[in-house]
Amino acid sequence: MESKSGTWDAFIASPARVTSFSMRLTLQSPKLDRMGRKHNIGRRTEPCRLAIGLQSKGSWRQTANLMLLKILRAALACGLPLIPGVGSGQVSQEIGGSLLCSEQVAVMSTWRGEHLQGVSFISLSSGSTEWRAILDKIIDVRPTVAGSTVAAIGDGFHTIYGLSKATGDVLWQKETGSRILESDGKYFYVLTEDERILQALDPASGNVVWSLRLPYLKSSFYSHHVHGGRLYSASVVVDLAKKAIVHVFPDEPIVNAMAFGEHGEILTGDEHGVVRIYNHAFKRLRRIRTGGKEIVELETAGRDVLVSTEERRSGLYHAAFAVVTQQGKKRWQLGWPPDNLPGAALFAVADRDVVLMEPDLTWAKLWLTSRKLSTGQLNWKTDPGLGGQPALCGNRVYLTDGERVRRFDLRSGPETTAPK
């Protein structure tokens, strides 16, 4: 049988560490073998190199689905943000790109072999791909949109490309060393390679409009995205209109996750399972314990706080999802059997419900589910055939299989097809 192998190396900044994720693949249908070893994961600077051993006697599709699940969980062990956190307003960033609900389009990169490659502009209403661009380029930082331009970082974090939102034509490209790419709709935001200067780029030309020197950071800059005119990170908060730093977080505990309340509250989650709630001026209002350990994902729904946590005990990872009040009272919780790889729950809030990706008891399959926020009662459950963090627009749930955007009915769960 024909076999092929390749190597994927990605250098990623996480709030807890700077990591290197390397994977050697040997593919031989219908059996998939992944050989290698796992190094200890250290704080801040120690590298993490993971490889996955997998043998399956099932069908090739079953093997591929199990492979994807193991890749997602192994990547989480290295702090690799395969699926960025929840975006704000009409732009969601959960599908490996940007989902513009108001325009019913998605801008994303797709899997080509072992890499994310190129940029695609997809209509959510028709399901058709409007254009594809820079297909020969490996994409290191997911694409985003500002003005009439789509930007993405590729070539080993060396180049930022500006593409026409209408046609996909390359408008400009320039050297960069940035490992972040953010947008407030007006400008793109990147860092210099030493992470000492934040730059605002004109989307039409790529030229630097303004820049801001950052304080010395002990750990790598990890972005929690733009919200309400501010760029939030695990270390500093920048007011983009004032072009000034308005808050500096302490080095410890590390801000692993961030969310925003309906009345302007700012919530941070740390590696000890603690949520801190601040007002808009960063006066701390309260501090609550969620009952878990390291908070991986954090969101709010009304007066409730939703947390996805993981804890390592006796060499095994224990994952849980909980809904708690802002006073720390737990409404309900889900827990999963311990395993040798992390597998924190991925979720998205949908009005009075929450949509989750839930593993089965053997961790061999992920289920797309909807539960009532108040009680945890199951509304529906469907097999999506893939993993990833759900993104919501209107009454649809969106996931990607790396080639196309798939959509599911938010009210009942089944996959829906685009109108013809």
N, C-alpha and C positions, 0 to 999 in steps of 0.2 A: 504494500500500500504506500501511496505517496505521503510523505511527511514533510513538514516545514517547521522552521524554528525562527525565533526573532527575539529581540530584547527591547524592553520599554523602560526608559529611565526618565523620571520626572522629579524635579526639585521643587518642593512645595513648602510654603510657610504656613504654620498652624499656630493657634494661640498658645499651645503648650510646648511646641518644639519646632525646630527646623529639620526636615526629614528628606531622605532620599529613598525613593521607592523604585526597586529594580525587579524585573520579572523575566524569567527565561521560559519561553513556551516551546513545547514540542507537541505538535498536533498530528494525530494519526487516526483517521476515521476508521471504525466508529468509536475508538477508545481515545481518551484525552489524558495525557500524563503531564503533570507539572511538578518538576523536581527542584529542590532547593532547601534552604534552611532559614530559620527565623532568628534574627539577632535581637538582643535585648533592646527595648525601646527606652531611650534616655530622655531626660528633660532638656529642651532648648536646642542642644547642638549635636547630640549623638545621632548617627544615621540609622535608619530602619530599612532593612532589605528583606522583603518577604517573597516567598514563592509558594505555590500551592500544589500539593499532591492530590491528584484526583483520578480515580478509576471508577468506571461505571459499566454495569452490564445491561443498562437500559438502552432506550433508543437514543439516537444522536440528538434529538430535540431535548430529551430529558437531561442528557449529559450537558448540553450547552446551557440549559437553564440553571442547573446546579453549579456549573462553572461560573456563570454571571453572579450568582448569589455569593459564591466564595470570593470572587474578585472584589465585590462591593465590601464584604466584611473584612477581608484582608487589607483593603485600602484604608478602611477606618482605623485599623490597627496602626497604620503609619500616619494617621492624621490627614489623609489625602481627601480634600474636598471634591470628590467626584461630582457631587450635586451641591452647588452653592446654596446658602441659606435663603430663607423666605424673603422675597423682595417686598417693597412697599408700594402703595397706590395701585396704578394700573400696569405696573411692570413687575413681573415675577421672574425669578432667576433660578428656578428649580430644575429646569430640564437641560442643563448644560449650555444655556444660552439665555436669551431674553424673550419673554412671552409678553407681547403687547396686547392686552385684552381689548382696549378701546379700538384698536385697528384690526383685531382678529388676525394677527400674524405672529409667527415665531421666527427668531433668528438664532440658528444653532450650528454647531459643528457636529460631524458624524464620524462614526468609527470606520476607519479604513485599515484593515489588518489589526495591528496592535496600537494604533494611534488615533487620536481625534484629528481630523484632517478637513481643511476647507471650511467654507461658511455657506450655509443654505438659508434662503428666505422662503418661508412656507406659509401659505394661506391656511388659517385654521377653519375657515368656513367651507372651503372646497377640498382641502387636503392636498392640494397640488403644490409643487415646488415652483416658485416664481423665477428664481435664479439660483445658481451655484457659482461660487467664485473661489479663487486661489486654492483649487483642489489639490495642487501639488505641495501645499504648505501644511506642515504639522502645527496644530493650534495648541498653544500652551495655556492661554487664559481665554476663557469663553467670550464670545462676541457680545457686545452691547451697543446701544443706540444713543446718539445725541444729534439733535437737529435732523438733517437729511443724510446723515452718515452712519454707517455701521463700522465698528472698529473691533479688531481682534489682535492678540499678541501671539506670534509664532517664531519659528526658527530658533528654538532653544532659548526663548525669552529675549531674543536679540532684535526683533523687528515688530513694530506696530503698523498694521495696515488700516487705511481708511478707505472704505468702499461706499459707492453710491447706494443709498437705500432703494432707489428706484430700479437700478439696472445691475448692481453688483460690480460695476467697473471700478478698478483701482483708481482712486482720486489722488492718493498720496501714500507714501510709506517713509518711515524714518527709524533710525536706530534707537533702541531702548534697552534698558536692563531691568525694567519693572516686572514684578511678579503680581501686580494688581492692575486692574482696569475697571474703573468705575465711571458712572455717568449720572448727572442730575438732569439730563435732557438738554442742557445748554452747552456744557463742556465735557470732555473726557478728562479723567484724573489718573495720573500715573506717578510712579516714584522714580527717582534716579537710582542707579544700580546699587549705590551704598545706602539707600533708603534714608538719606538725610534731607532730601528736598522733595516736596509734593509739587507736581506741575499740573496746571490746567491747560488743556490743549484745545485750540479752535477746531471744531469738527470739520470745517470746510477746507482747512489747509494743513492741520496738524501742528501749526506753530504754537509755541508757548505763549499764552496770554498773560498768565501771572504764575508766580511760584511762592512757596512758603518753606522756610527752613524748619525742620523738625528737631525736637530734642533728641539726645542720644538715647537709644532704646537697647535694653539688655537682650531682648528677644526680637525676632523678626517681626516686621509690621504685618499684622493680620487684619484684613478689612471685614467689617460687619455691614458694609454697603452704605449707601446714601439714604437718609431718611429726614424729611422735613427741612431740607436745606443744609444738613450737616453730614459730614463723612465720619462715620463711627468706626473705630478700630479697637483692638484689644488693649491698646496703649494710650491713644489720644483721640480727642474729638475735635474736628475742624469745622468751624462755621464758614461755609463756602462764600456767603455774601460778604462777611466781614474779612475774609481771608486771614483768619486768626484761629489759634488754638484756644478753645474755650474750656477744655477739661483734660487732665492727665490722670489716667488710672494708675494706682500703685502697681509695682512689679508683681506683688503677691496679694491675694490669690489671682491667678490668671483669669481673664474674662473669656471664657470658652464660648459663650452664647449670649445673644442679646435680643430683646424684643421691646415693643413699644405699646403702651396702654392707650385707651381711647380718650383719656384726658391729659395726654402729654407725658405720662410717666415713662421713665426709662428703666428697663429691667435688665440686670446682668446675672448670668449663671456661671458658677465656678466649678472647679474640680472636686469640691467637697460637698456638692449637693445643696449649696446655699444660693438663694436668689436675693439680690439686693434691689430695692425699688427706690428710684430717685425722682425728684421733680425735674422740670425742664432746666432749672438752674443747678442741678446736680446736688441739691440738698437731699440727704438720705432720709426717706420716709419710714422705711421699715426693712427688716431683714427676716427672711423666713427659711426654714429648713424643709426640704421637699421629701425627705425620707430616703432618697437615693444617694448615689455617690456622684461621680463626675457627670455634670450636665452637658449633654451633647447637642440637644436642640431645645429651644425655648420659644414660647409664643404666648399671646394673651387672647382671651375671648371674654369681653365684658369685664367682670371683676375676677375672673378665674385665670389661673396660670397653668399652662400646659408644659410639661417637661419630659424629655426623653433622656434617660440616664443609663450609665453602665458602671459596673463595679467588678474588679478582679479579685477573686478569693480562691485560694488554693490552686492557682494556676488556671482557673476557669473564669470566663466572663459572664456576669449576670446582668441582663438587660431588663429595663422596666420602662413603662410609660405611665404617667400619673397626671390627674387633674386636681389641682389644689386651689383653695381660695387665697386671696392676698393676705389673709390672716394666718395662713399656714395649715388650715384644716383640709384634710384630704377628702375629696369627693369619691374618687374611685381610682383603681390602678390595675394595670395589666403587667404580668411578668411572664418570662419565657424560660425554658430549661437552660441551665448553664452550658457553655460550649467553650472550645479552645480558641475561638476567634470572636472579636467584638461584633455586635449586631444590634446597635441601638435603633429604636423604632423611628421611621421617617413618617412625617404627618403634615397635614395642612388643615387649617380651620375653615369650616364652611357654615357660617351663620350659627345655628344652634347644634351643629354636628361637627365631628372631626373625622377626616379621612386619613386612614393609616395604611402602611404596608406592614402586615403582620406575618411573622414566620409561623410555620406549623410546628408541631412538637418535636420533629426530627431536624428542623432547620433545612429541610430539603426543598421547600417551596415557600414562596411569599404570596400572601393573599392581599388583595386590595379590599379594604373594608370601610364601612361608614358606621359610626356609633354616635349615640346621643351624648352631647357634652355633659348634661346634668347627671346622667346615671351610668353611662357606659353601655347601655343596651344596644345590641347589634341591630342596625337598620338593614344592611345587606352585606354580602360577601361574594367576591368574584375572583376567578383565577386570571390575572392579567398576562401570565406567561413571561413576565420579565420583572426586574426590580427597578429601583429608583425612587426619588421623592416625588409625590404627586404635586402637580401645579393646577390651580383652579382658575377658571374664567367662566363667569356666568353659571350655567347649569351643567358644565362639563368638567371632567377631571382629565388632565393631560399627563401622559407618560411618553417616554421615548425609548425605542429599542436600539438606538444608535444609528438608525437609518431613516426613520420617519417618526412623526409625532402621531401617537395613537390617543384616541379620546374615548371616555367612558361616561355614561349618564350618571350625573351626581345624585339623582333621585332614586335610581333603582340599581345601578351598577353595571349593566351590560355594556360591552363595547359598541360604539355607534359608528356608522359610516357617514362620510361627508355626502351631502346632497348632490345628485348628478344633474 
